[in-house]
Amino acid sequence: MADLITPKILKGFRDFLPGAEIKRRDLVEQIEKSFRAHGFVPIDTPVLEYSEILLGKGGGETEKQIYRFHDHGGRDVALRFDLTVPFARFLAEHRPELTLPFKRYHIAKVWRGENTQRGRYREFTQCDFDIVGSDSPAADFEILLLMRNTLLAVGAGEATIRLNHRGFFNRFLAKIDAGEKSPEILRIVDKLAKIGRDETGKLLAELLGEERARAVLGYIETKGSYEDTLQAMIRFVGEDTPESDRLWMLRRFMKDTGTTASFMLDPSITRGLDYYTGVVYETFLNGLPEIGSVCSGGRYDNLVGLYSREKISGVGSSIGLDRLIAALETLEMTVEKNTYAPLVIACIREEDAGAYQSLAARFRGAGIACEVFFEPIKLTQQFILAEKKGAPWVVIPDGAAPLDRPLTLREIAQRQNREGLSWEEAARIIQEDR
């Protein structure tokens, strides 16, 4: 016998058994429902892109994490590391077919060769939603509001969305003569929550010197309320700016919608990717802040310009599905559901498989998912199999005429049979039990 290949998967990649996959699909369905309720529409893009498309402006850390190779045709290609950069390419190619403002969502897998940890993998699913073609603060706020509403819709509980403005931060850096090192500074500050204030200060001092490092640390400290923090940021810069005006306007929108408690102005939120140019944000579940941001994004006015001469303003966010699921499981906010259909049609005679499928079609037409067993093994064994699958009900057809005679409905948990039922009566009992 030839040597068997040991079954194994790469680190940071996973298989999903039916129970886990159903939970994921149900969560995605809830997320999509929230997106569609706000007028967002779905798109899709290839998992493989030319490397130059993805690396056009991804940033230093991204280039280290990307899965990149040459295909059979010698082309330099890479797996997408997020859904935003492919979306920019998509816009450049399909702009004539789109009506602006365009509100899209895209739920799909992405790949990054980064260190694995709780809720973070090398293959993972992102749920992106964006508005392009509008530079209005109202577009910024709709994304922020959709983040909040979607997390509430999926049962994640209250969350705090921490926001900042990259443009305002850059004004501050220019004031202390550090503007030319903005990308490096932003990436260091973006790691503040992971490495702590002392290590952040050390890295900043190595880059800027002690005095300017202290200035940056002072700027990124939250000063209490949204209003107090924004006033402090303005004092650091020395004047009101279009960026501070936008942050004031967003605060007004929060007050008008009664959602102020969900938002916090945090000057340390920078987002590590280079393409962000305006408002940026990260979202932390109040019940489990230590798991990190479950939804983040920002405005990226110049991203589409990498692939097109037309400048198109954009703002968007992304929910990390795997991290969100990890958080919901930790908070015990997920509901265990039956892995398979709630109803099974037992097999009495193999030659009646067609009749059993016809009977199952009646139940499905009534909105009851139904599975048909294939082999006429002992009924007790079929009951055990149904229980293992999580099906609470089994229909036992008449052995002589499955479609024309009354049937028996078996309630697995109670070990009880209800005999002499029509399929409509059985369907009613099952529906009432839901």
TORKOL-4160 file (C-alpha; in steps of 0.2 Angstrom, whole numbers, padded with zeros to 4 digits, m for minus):
434
<pt num="1" X="0000" Y="0000" Z="0000"/>
<pt num="2" X="0007" Y="0017" Z="m0004"/>
<pt num="3" X="0011" Y="0029" Z="0010"/>
<pt num="4" X="m0004" Y="0039" Z="0015"/>
<pt num="5" X="m0003" Y="0058" Z="0015"/>
<pt num="6" X="m0005" Y="0065" Z="0033"/>
<pt num="7" X="m0020" Y="0077" Z="0033"/>
<pt num="8" X="m0015" Y="0094" Z="0039"/>
<pt num="9" X="m0018" Y="0112" Z="0036"/>
<pt num="10" X="m0007" Y="0128" Z="0036"/>
<pt num="11" X="m0005" Y="0137" Z="0052"/>
<pt num="12" X="m0018" Y="0152" Z="0053"/>
<pt num="13" X="m0030" Y="0143" Z="0042"/>
<pt num="14" X="m0045" Y="0133" Z="0047"/>
<pt num="15" X="m0059" Y="0120" Z="0043"/>
<pt num="16" X="m0076" Y="0124" Z="0048"/>
<pt num="17" X="m0088" Y="0109" Z="0054"/>
<pt num="18" X="m0106" Y="0112" Z="0050"/>
<pt num="19" X="m0111" Y="0119" Z="0067"/>
<pt num="20" X="m0098" Y="0132" Z="0066"/>
<pt num="21" X="m0101" Y="0136" Z="0048"/>
<pt num="22" X="m0120" Y="0138" Z="0051"/>
<pt num="23" X="m0116" Y="0150" Z="0065"/>
<pt num="24" X="m0105" Y="0160" Z="0053"/>
<pt num="25" X="m0118" Y="0160" Z="0039"/>
<pt num="26" X="m0132" Y="0166" Z="0050"/>
<pt num="27" X="m0121" Y="0180" Z="0057"/>
<pt num="28" X="m0116" Y="0185" Z="0039"/>
<pt num="29" X="m0135" Y="0185" Z="0035"/>
<pt num="30" X="m0139" Y="0197" Z="0049"/>
<pt num="31" X="m0124" Y="0208" Z="0044"/>
<pt num="32" X="m0130" Y="0209" Z="0026"/>
<pt num="33" X="m0148" Y="0213" Z="0031"/>
<pt num="34" X="m0141" Y="0228" Z="0041"/>
<pt num="35" X="m0131" Y="0234" Z="0026"/>
<pt num="36" X="m0146" Y="0232" Z="0014"/>
<pt num="37" X="m0157" Y="0241" Z="0026"/>
<pt num="38" X="m0146" Y="0256" Z="0024"/>
<pt num="39" X="m0146" Y="0255" Z="0005"/>
<pt num="40" X="m0129" Y="0247" Z="0002"/>
<pt num="41" X="m0127" Y="0234" Z="m0012"/>
<pt num="42" X="m0116" Y="0219" Z="m0014"/>
<pt num="43" X="m0101" Y="0217" Z="m0026"/>
<pt num="44" X="m0087" Y="0204" Z="m0028"/>
<pt num="45" X="m0069" Y="0205" Z="m0035"/>
<pt num="46" X="m0056" Y="0191" Z="m0038"/>
<pt num="47" X="m0045" Y="0184" Z="m0024"/>
<pt num="48" X="m0030" Y="0186" Z="m0035"/>
<pt num="49" X="m0024" Y="0203" Z="m0041"/>
<pt num="50" X="m0008" Y="0209" Z="m0049"/>
<pt num="51" X="0005" Y="0213" Z="m0035"/>
<pt num="52" X="0007" Y="0231" Z="m0042"/>
<pt num="53" X="m0012" Y="0233" Z="m0039"/>
<pt num="54" X="m0011" Y="0228" Z="m0021"/>
<pt num="55" X="0005" Y="0235" Z="m0016"/>
<pt num="56" X="0003" Y="0252" Z="m0025"/>
<pt num="57" X="0001" Y="0261" Z="m0008"/>
<pt num="58" X="m0002" Y="0247" Z="0005"/>
<pt num="59" X="0012" Y="0252" Z="0018"/>
<pt num="60" X="0027" Y="0244" Z="0025"/>
<pt num="61" X="0019" Y="0231" Z="0036"/>
<pt num="62" X="0007" Y="0226" Z="0023"/>
<pt num="63" X="0021" Y="0222" Z="0010"/>
<pt num="64" X="0029" Y="0210" Z="0023"/>
<pt num="65" X="0012" Y="0201" Z="0026"/>
<pt num="66" X="0006" Y="0199" Z="0008"/>
<pt num="67" X="0005" Y="0181" Z="0000"/>
<pt num="68" X="0014" Y="0185" Z="m0016"/>
<pt num="69" X="0021" Y="0173" Z="m0030"/>
<pt num="70" X="0023" Y="0171" Z="m0049"/>
<pt num="71" X="0009" Y="0161" Z="m0057"/>
<pt num="72" X="0012" Y="0148" Z="m0072"/>
<pt num="73" X="0012" Y="0162" Z="m0084"/>
<pt num="74" X="0026" Y="0171" Z="m0075"/>
<pt num="75" X="0015" Y="0185" Z="m0069"/>
<pt num="76" X="0018" Y="0194" Z="m0052"/>
<pt num="77" X="0002" Y="0191" Z="m0042"/>
<pt num="78" X="m0004" Y="0191" Z="m0024"/>
<pt num="79" X="m0019" Y="0186" Z="m0014"/>
<pt num="80" X="m0029" Y="0201" Z="m0008"/>
<pt num="81" X="m0024" Y="0207" Z="0010"/>
<pt num="82" X="m0040" Y="0217" Z="0012"/>
<pt num="83" X="m0056" Y="0222" Z="0001"/>
<pt num="84" X="m0052" Y="0241" Z="0000"/>
<pt num="85" X="m0038" Y="0241" Z="m0012"/>
<pt num="86" X="m0047" Y="0229" Z="m0024"/>
<pt num="87" X="m0062" Y="0240" Z="m0023"/>
<pt num="88" X="m0052" Y="0255" Z="m0028"/>
<pt num="89" X="m0046" Y="0245" Z="m0044"/>
<pt num="90" X="m0064" Y="0240" Z="m0046"/>
<pt num="91" X="m0070" Y="0258" Z="m0046"/>
<pt num="92" X="m0057" Y="0263" Z="m0059"/>
<pt num="93" X="m0062" Y="0250" Z="m0071"/>
<pt num="94" X="m0081" Y="0251" Z="m0069"/>
<pt num="95" X="m0083" Y="0270" Z="m0065"/>
<pt num="96" X="m0094" Y="0273" Z="m0081"/>
<pt num="97" X="m0106" Y="0259" Z="m0075"/>
<pt num="98" X="m0109" Y="0266" Z="m0057"/>
<pt num="99" X="m0120" Y="0280" Z="m0051"/>
<pt num="100" X="m0111" Y="0291" Z="m0038"/>
<pt num="101" X="m0113" Y="0291" Z="m0023"/>
<pt num="102" X="m0111" Y="0272" Z="m0023"/>
<pt num="103" X="m0114" Y="0262" Z="m0008"/>
<pt num="104" X="m0106" Y="0245" Z="m0008"/>
<pt num="105" X="m0103" Y="0230" Z="0003"/>
<pt num="106" X="m0092" Y="0215" Z="0001"/>
<pt num="107" X="m0091" Y="0200" Z="0012"/>
<pt num="108" X="m0076" Y="0189" Z="0007"/>
<pt num="109" X="m0060" Y="0180" Z="0013"/>
<pt num="110" X="m0043" Y="0189" Z="0013"/>
<pt num="111" X="m0026" Y="0183" Z="0017"/>
<pt num="112" X="m0011" Y="0190" Z="0027"/>
<pt num="113" X="0004" Y="0181" Z="0033"/>
<pt num="114" X="0004" Y="0189" Z="0051"/>
<pt num="115" X="0006" Y="0181" Z="0068"/>
<pt num="116" X="m0009" Y="0172" Z="0073"/>
<pt num="117" X="m0018" Y="0175" Z="0090"/>
<pt num="118" X="m0035" Y="0175" Z="0097"/>
<pt num="119" X="m0048" Y="0180" Z="0084"/>
<pt num="120" X="m0034" Y="0183" Z="0071"/>
<pt num="121" X="m0029" Y="0171" Z="0058"/>
<pt num="122" X="m0020" Y="0171" Z="0041"/>
<pt num="123" X="m0035" Y="0167" Z="0031"/>
<pt num="124" X="m0050" Y="0177" Z="0038"/>
<pt num="125" X="m0067" Y="0185" Z="0032"/>
<pt num="126" X="m0070" Y="0204" Z="0031"/>
<pt num="127" X="m0086" Y="0212" Z="0029"/>
<pt num="128" X="m0083" Y="0229" Z="0021"/>
<pt num="129" X="m0095" Y="0243" Z="0017"/>
<pt num="130" X="m0091" Y="0259" Z="0009"/>
<pt num="131" X="m0098" Y="0275" Z="0002"/>
<pt num="132" X="m0089" Y="0283" Z="m0013"/>
<pt num="133" X="m0092" Y="0299" Z="m0023"/>
<pt num="134" X="m0096" Y="0310" Z="m0008"/>
<pt num="135" X="m0084" Y="0320" Z="0003"/>
<pt num="136" X="m0099" Y="0325" Z="0015"/>
<pt num="137" X="m0097" Y="0323" Z="0034"/>
<pt num="138" X="m0114" Y="0315" Z="0032"/>
<pt num="139" X="m0106" Y="0301" Z="0022"/>
<pt num="140" X="m0093" Y="0299" Z="0036"/>
<pt num="141" X="m0107" Y="0298" Z="0049"/>
<pt num="142" X="m0118" Y="0286" Z="0040"/>
<pt num="143" X="m0103" Y="0274" Z="0040"/>
<pt num="144" X="m0101" Y="0277" Z="0059"/>
<pt num="145" X="m0119" Y="0274" Z="0062"/>
<pt num="146" X="m0120" Y="0258" Z="0051"/>
<pt num="147" X="m0105" Y="0252" Z="0062"/>
<pt num="148" X="m0115" Y="0255" Z="0078"/>
<pt num="149" X="m0132" Y="0248" Z="0071"/>
<pt num="150" X="m0125" Y="0232" Z="0063"/>
<pt num="151" X="m0116" Y="0227" Z="0080"/>
<pt num="152" X="m0132" Y="0230" Z="0089"/>
<pt num="153" X="m0142" Y="0220" Z="0076"/>
<pt num="154" X="m0131" Y="0205" Z="0078"/>
<pt num="155" X="m0132" Y="0205" Z="0097"/>
<pt num="156" X="m0115" Y="0211" Z="0101"/>
<pt num="157" X="m0121" Y="0223" Z="0114"/>
<pt num="158" X="m0115" Y="0241" Z="0116"/>
<pt num="159" X="m0099" Y="0246" Z="0108"/>
<pt num="160" X="m0088" Y="0262" Z="0109"/>
<pt num="161" X="m0082" Y="0268" Z="0092"/>
<pt num="162" X="m0066" Y="0278" Z="0094"/>
<pt num="163" X="m0063" Y="0291" Z="0080"/>
<pt num="164" X="m0049" Y="0303" Z="0075"/>
<pt num="165" X="m0044" Y="0313" Z="0059"/>
<pt num="166" X="m0028" Y="0309" Z="0051"/>
<pt num="167" X="m0028" Y="0326" Z="0042"/>
<pt num="168" X="m0029" Y="0335" Z="0058"/>
<pt num="169" X="m0015" Y="0324" Z="0065"/>
<pt num="170" X="m0004" Y="0328" Z="0050"/>
<pt num="171" X="m0007" Y="0346" Z="0053"/>
<pt num="172" X="0000" Y="0344" Z="0071"/>
<pt num="173" X="0015" Y="0334" Z="0064"/>
<pt num="174" X="0019" Y="0348" Z="0052"/>
<pt num="175" X="0018" Y="0361" Z="0066"/>
<pt num="176" X="0032" Y="0352" Z="0076"/>
<pt num="177" X="0042" Y="0349" Z="0060"/>
<pt num="178" X="0039" Y="0331" Z="0059"/>
<pt num="179" X="0027" Y="0330" Z="0044"/>
<pt num="180" X="0040" Y="0321" Z="0032"/>
<pt num="181" X="0040" Y="0307" Z="0045"/>
<pt num="182" X="0021" Y="0306" Z="0046"/>
<pt num="183" X="0019" Y="0288" Z="0039"/>
<pt num="184" X="0032" Y="0281" Z="0052"/>
<pt num="185" X="0024" Y="0291" Z="0066"/>
<pt num="186" X="0007" Y="0285" Z="0062"/>
<pt num="187" X="0012" Y="0267" Z="0061"/>
<pt num="188" X="0021" Y="0268" Z="0078"/>
<pt num="189" X="0006" Y="0277" Z="0086"/>
<pt num="190" X="m0006" Y="0264" Z="0079"/>
<pt num="191" X="0003" Y="0251" Z="0090"/>
<pt num="192" X="0000" Y="0260" Z="0106"/>
<pt num="193" X="m0013" Y="0249" Z="0113"/>
<pt num="194" X="m0002" Y="0233" Z="0109"/>
<pt num="195" X="0015" Y="0239" Z="0115"/>
<pt num="196" X="0010" Y="0252" Z="0128"/>
<pt num="197" X="0014" Y="0271" Z="0131"/>
<pt num="198" X="0032" Y="0268" Z="0136"/>
<pt num="199" X="0037" Y="0258" Z="0121"/>
<pt num="200" X="0028" Y="0270" Z="0110"/>
<pt num="201" X="0038" Y="0284" Z="0117"/>
<pt num="202" X="0054" Y="0275" Z="0115"/>
<pt num="203" X="0051" Y="0272" Z="0097"/>
<pt num="204" X="0045" Y="0289" Z="0094"/>
<pt num="205" X="0061" Y="0296" Z="0103"/>
<pt num="206" X="0072" Y="0285" Z="0091"/>
<pt num="207" X="0063" Y="0293" Z="0076"/>
<pt num="208" X="0060" Y="0311" Z="0082"/>
<pt num="209" X="0071" Y="0315" Z="0097"/>
<pt num="210" X="0065" Y="0316" Z="0115"/>
<pt num="211" X="0056" Y="0333" Z="0114"/>
<pt num="212" X="0045" Y="0330" Z="0099"/>
<pt num="213" X="0042" Y="0312" Z="0105"/>
<pt num="214" X="0034" Y="0320" Z="0121"/>
<pt num="215" X="0024" Y="0332" Z="0110"/>
<pt num="216" X="0017" Y="0318" Z="0101"/>
<pt num="217" X="0013" Y="0308" Z="0117"/>
<pt num="218" X="0004" Y="0323" Z="0124"/>
<pt num="219" X="m0006" Y="0326" Z="0108"/>
<pt num="220" X="m0013" Y="0308" Z="0107"/>
<pt num="221" X="m0019" Y="0308" Z="0125"/>
<pt num="222" X="m0038" Y="0309" Z="0127"/>
<pt num="223" X="m0043" Y="0324" Z="0137"/>
<pt num="224" X="m0060" Y="0318" Z="0144"/>
<pt num="225" X="m0076" Y="0322" Z="0134"/>
<pt num="226" X="m0077" Y="0323" Z="0115"/>
<pt num="227" X="m0078" Y="0342" Z="0116"/>
<pt num="228" X="m0064" Y="0343" Z="0129"/>
<pt num="229" X="m0052" Y="0332" Z="0118"/>
<pt num="230" X="m0056" Y="0342" Z="0102"/>
<pt num="231" X="m0053" Y="0358" Z="0111"/>
<pt num="232" X="m0036" Y="0351" Z="0117"/>
<pt num="233" X="m0032" Y="0345" Z="0099"/>
<pt num="234" X="m0036" Y="0363" Z="0092"/>
<pt num="235" X="m0024" Y="0371" Z="0105"/>
<pt num="236" X="m0010" Y="0359" Z="0100"/>
<pt num="237" X="m0012" Y="0364" Z="0081"/>
<pt num="238" X="m0015" Y="0383" Z="0086"/>
<pt num="239" X="m0031" Y="0386" Z="0076"/>
<pt num="240" X="m0048" Y="0379" Z="0070"/>
<pt num="241" X="m0046" Y="0370" Z="0053"/>
<pt num="242" X="m0057" Y="0361" Z="0041"/>
<pt num="243" X="m0053" Y="0345" Z="0049"/>
<pt num="244" X="m0059" Y="0351" Z="0066"/>
<pt num="245" X="m0074" Y="0358" Z="0058"/>
<pt num="246" X="m0079" Y="0341" Z="0052"/>
<pt num="247" X="m0076" Y="0333" Z="0069"/>
<pt num="248" X="m0088" Y="0346" Z="0076"/>
<pt num="249" X="m0101" Y="0342" Z="0063"/>
<pt num="250" X="m0100" Y="0324" Z="0067"/>
<pt num="251" X="m0103" Y="0328" Z="0085"/>
<pt num="252" X="m0118" Y="0337" Z="0080"/>
<pt num="253" X="m0125" Y="0322" Z="0070"/>
<pt num="254" X="m0122" Y="0311" Z="0085"/>
<pt num="255" X="m0132" Y="0323" Z="0096"/>
<pt num="256" X="m0146" Y="0324" Z="0083"/>
<pt num="257" X="m0147" Y="0305" Z="0082"/>
<pt num="258" X="m0145" Y="0302" Z="0101"/>
<pt num="259" X="m0130" Y="0291" Z="0099"/>
<pt num="260" X="m0117" Y="0302" Z="0108"/>
<pt num="261" X="m0113" Y="0288" Z="0121"/>
<pt num="262" X="m0107" Y="0276" Z="0107"/>
<pt num="263" X="m0093" Y="0288" Z="0101"/>
<pt num="264" X="m0077" Y="0294" Z="0108"/>
<pt num="265" X="m0064" Y="0306" Z="0101"/>
<pt num="266" X="m0047" Y="0298" Z="0103"/>
<pt num="267" X="m0032" Y="0306" Z="0095"/>
<pt num="268" X="m0022" Y="0290" Z="0096"/>
<pt num="269" X="m0032" Y="0281" Z="0083"/>
<pt num="270" X="m0022" Y="0283" Z="0067"/>
<pt num="271" X="m0025" Y="0266" Z="0057"/>
<pt num="272" X="m0008" Y="0259" Z="0050"/>
<pt num="273" X="m0012" Y="0259" Z="0032"/>
<pt num="274" X="m0006" Y="0274" Z="0022"/>
<pt num="275" X="m0021" Y="0276" Z="0011"/>
<pt num="276" X="m0032" Y="0284" Z="0025"/>
<pt num="277" X="m0033" Y="0303" Z="0023"/>
<pt num="278" X="m0047" Y="0309" Z="0034"/>
<pt num="279" X="m0058" Y="0303" Z="0048"/>
<pt num="280" X="m0052" Y="0286" Z="0055"/>
<pt num="281" X="m0060" Y="0274" Z="0068"/>
<pt num="282" X="m0060" Y="0258" Z="0078"/>
<pt num="283" X="m0073" Y="0249" Z="0087"/>
<pt num="284" X="m0072" Y="0240" Z="0104"/>
<pt num="285" X="m0086" Y="0230" Z="0112"/>
<pt num="286" X="m0089" Y="0237" Z="0129"/>
<pt num="287" X="m0091" Y="0219" Z="0136"/>
<pt num="288" X="m0074" Y="0214" Z="0129"/>
<pt num="289" X="m0062" Y="0228" Z="0125"/>
<pt num="290" X="m0047" Y="0217" Z="0127"/>
<pt num="291" X="m0051" Y="0207" Z="0111"/>
<pt num="292" X="m0047" Y="0223" Z="0101"/>
<pt num="293" X="m0056" Y="0232" Z="0087"/>
<pt num="294" X="m0070" Y="0222" Z="0078"/>
<pt num="295" X="m0074" Y="0235" Z="0066"/>
<pt num="296" X="m0062" Y="0249" Z="0059"/>
<pt num="297" X="m0059" Y="0260" Z="0044"/>
<pt num="298" X="m0059" Y="0278" Z="0038"/>
<pt num="299" X="m0059" Y="0290" Z="0024"/>
<pt num="300" X="m0047" Y="0287" Z="0009"/>
<pt num="301" X="m0049" Y="0302" Z="m0003"/>
<pt num="302" X="m0034" Y="0298" Z="m0014"/>
<pt num="303" X="m0034" Y="0279" Z="m0015"/>
<pt num="304" X="m0044" Y="0278" Z="m0032"/>
<pt num="305" X="m0031" Y="0290" Z="m0039"/>
<pt num="306" X="m0018" Y="0276" Z="m0040"/>
<pt num="307" X="m0028" Y="0268" Z="m0054"/>
<pt num="308" X="m0038" Y="0283" Z="m0062"/>
<pt num="309" X="m0035" Y="0301" Z="m0066"/>
<pt num="310" X="m0052" Y="0305" Z="m0058"/>
<pt num="311" X="m0052" Y="0309" Z="m0040"/>
<pt num="312" X="m0066" Y="0300" Z="m0031"/>
<pt num="313" X="m0069" Y="0303" Z="m0012"/>
<pt num="314" X="m0072" Y="0287" Z="m0002"/>
<pt num="315" X="m0076" Y="0282" Z="0016"/>
<pt num="316" X="m0078" Y="0265" Z="0023"/>
<pt num="317" X="m0076" Y="0252" Z="0036"/>
<pt num="318" X="m0073" Y="0233" Z="0039"/>
<pt num="319" X="m0080" Y="0221" Z="0052"/>
<pt num="320" X="m0068" Y="0207" Z="0056"/>
<pt num="321" X="m0080" Y="0192" Z="0055"/>
<pt num="322" X="m0069" Y="0180" Z="0064"/>
<pt num="323" X="m0064" Y="0192" Z="0078"/>
<pt num="324" X="m0082" Y="0196" Z="0080"/>
<pt num="325" X="m0087" Y="0178" Z="0082"/>
<pt num="326" X="m0073" Y="0175" Z="0095"/>
<pt num="327" X="m0080" Y="0190" Z="0105"/>
<pt num="328" X="m0098" Y="0184" Z="0104"/>
<pt num="329" X="m0093" Y="0167" Z="0109"/>
<pt num="330" X="m0083" Y="0174" Z="0124"/>
<pt num="331" X="m0097" Y="0185" Z="0129"/>
<pt num="332" X="m0109" Y="0170" Z="0127"/>
<pt num="333" X="m0120" Y="0180" Z="0115"/>
<pt num="334" X="m0121" Y="0167" Z="0101"/>
<pt num="335" X="m0136" Y="0155" Z="0101"/>
<pt num="336" X="m0133" Y="0137" Z="0098"/>
<pt num="337" X="m0144" Y="0131" Z="0083"/>
<pt num="338" X="m0148" Y="0114" Z="0076"/>
<pt num="339" X="m0134" Y="0109" Z="0064"/>
<pt num="340" X="m0146" Y="0101" Z="0051"/>
<pt num="341" X="m0164" Y="0102" Z="0046"/>
<pt num="342" X="m0177" Y="0101" Z="0060"/>
<pt num="343" X="m0187" Y="0087" Z="0052"/>
<pt num="344" X="m0181" Y="0070" Z="0045"/>
<pt num="345" X="m0192" Y="0059" Z="0034"/>
<pt num="346" X="m0188" Y="0041" Z="0039"/>
<pt num="347" X="m0185" Y="0027" Z="0026"/>
<pt num="348" X="m0196" Y="0012" Z="0027"/>
<pt num="349" X="m0193" Y="0005" Z="0010"/>
<pt num="350" X="m0179" Y="0010" Z="m0002"/>
<pt num="351" X="m0190" Y="0009" Z="m0017"/>
<pt num="352" X="m0201" Y="0023" Z="m0010"/>
<pt num="353" X="m0187" Y="0036" Z="m0010"/>
<pt num="354" X="m0197" Y="0046" Z="m0024"/>
<pt num="355" X="m0212" Y="0047" Z="m0013"/>
<pt num="356" X="m0202" Y="0052" Z="0002"/>
<pt num="357" X="m0195" Y="0066" Z="m0008"/>
<pt num="358" X="m0212" Y="0072" Z="m0013"/>
<pt num="359" X="m0218" Y="0071" Z="0005"/>
<pt num="360" X="m0202" Y="0082" Z="0010"/>
<pt num="361" X="m0206" Y="0094" Z="m0004"/>
<pt num="362" X="m0223" Y="0097" Z="0005"/>
<pt num="363" X="m0215" Y="0101" Z="0021"/>
<pt num="364" X="m0202" Y="0112" Z="0013"/>
<pt num="365" X="m0216" Y="0122" Z="0004"/>
<pt num="366" X="m0223" Y="0125" Z="0021"/>
<pt num="367" X="m0206" Y="0133" Z="0026"/>
<pt num="368" X="m0199" Y="0118" Z="0036"/>
<pt num="369" X="m0182" Y="0112" Z="0031"/>
<pt num="370" X="m0182" Y="0093" Z="0029"/>
<pt num="371" X="m0170" Y="0079" Z="0026"/>
<pt num="372" X="m0174" Y="0062" Z="0019"/>
<pt num="373" X="m0165" Y="0047" Z="0025"/>
<pt num="374" X="m0159" Y="0035" Z="0011"/>
<pt num="375" X="m0158" Y="0017" Z="0019"/>
<pt num="376" X="m0171" Y="0006" Z="0027"/>
<pt num="377" X="m0162" Y="0003" Z="0043"/>
<pt num="378" X="m0171" Y="0000" Z="0060"/>
<pt num="379" X="m0182" Y="0014" Z="0065"/>
<pt num="380" X="m0173" Y="0015" Z="0082"/>
<pt num="381" X="m0156" Y="0018" Z="0073"/>
<pt num="382" X="m0164" Y="0031" Z="0062"/>
<pt num="383" X="m0170" Y="0040" Z="0078"/>
<pt num="384" X="m0153" Y="0040" Z="0085"/>
<pt num="385" X="m0146" Y="0047" Z="0069"/>
<pt num="386" X="m0159" Y="0061" Z="0069"/>
<pt num="387" X="m0154" Y="0065" Z="0087"/>
<pt num="388" X="m0136" Y="0066" Z="0083"/>
<pt num="389" X="m0140" Y="0078" Z="0068"/>
<pt num="390" X="m0150" Y="0089" Z="0080"/>
<pt num="391" X="m0167" Y="0086" Z="0072"/>
<pt num="392" X="m0181" Y="0086" Z="0085"/>
<pt num="393" X="m0194" Y="0078" Z="0073"/>
<pt num="394" X="m0195" Y="0062" Z="0063"/>
<pt num="395" X="m0209" Y="0058" Z="0051"/>
<pt num="396" X="m0213" Y="0040" Z="0049"/>
<pt num="397" X="m0222" Y="0037" Z="0032"/>
<pt num="398" X="m0235" Y="0023" Z="0030"/>
<pt num="399" X="m0225" Y="0008" Z="0023"/>
<pt num="400" X="m0238" Y="0004" Z="0010"/>
<pt num="401" X="m0243" Y="0021" Z="0003"/>
<pt num="402" X="m0232" Y="0035" Z="0010"/>
<pt num="403" X="m0241" Y="0049" Z="0001"/>
<pt num="404" X="m0259" Y="0044" Z="0003"/>
<pt num="405" X="m0261" Y="0037" Z="0021"/>
<pt num="406" X="m0259" Y="0046" Z="0038"/>
<pt num="407" X="m0241" Y="0047" Z="0045"/>
<pt num="408" X="m0233" Y="0046" Z="0062"/>
<pt num="409" X="m0223" Y="0061" Z="0069"/>
<pt num="410" X="m0210" Y="0056" Z="0081"/>
<pt num="411" X="m0204" Y="0069" Z="0094"/>
<pt num="412" X="m0186" Y="0064" Z="0098"/>
<pt num="413" X="m0183" Y="0073" Z="0115"/>
<pt num="414" X="m0199" Y="0066" Z="0122"/>
<pt num="415" X="m0198" Y="0049" Z="0114"/>
<pt num="416" X="m0216" Y="0050" Z="0109"/>
<pt num="417" X="m0226" Y="0046" Z="0093"/>
<pt num="418" X="m0241" Y="0055" Z="0087"/>
<pt num="419" X="m0250" Y="0044" Z="0075"/>
<pt num="420" X="m0264" Y="0046" Z="0061"/>
<pt num="421" X="m0258" Y="0063" Z="0056"/>
<pt num="422" X="m0260" Y="0072" Z="0039"/>
<pt num="423" X="m0244" Y="0080" Z="0033"/>
<pt num="424" X="m0253" Y="0097" Z="0036"/>
<pt num="425" X="m0256" Y="0093" Z="0054"/>
<pt num="426" X="m0238" Y="0087" Z="0057"/>
<pt num="427" X="m0232" Y="0103" Z="0049"/>
<pt num="428" X="m0243" Y="0113" Z="0061"/>
<pt num="429" X="m0236" Y="0104" Z="0076"/>
<pt num="430" X="m0218" Y="0107" Z="0070"/>
<pt num="431" X="m0221" Y="0126" Z="0067"/>
<pt num="432" X="m0230" Y="0128" Z="0084"/>
<pt num="433" X="m0215" Y="0121" Z="0092"/>
<pt num="434" X="m0203" Y="0134" Z="0085"/>
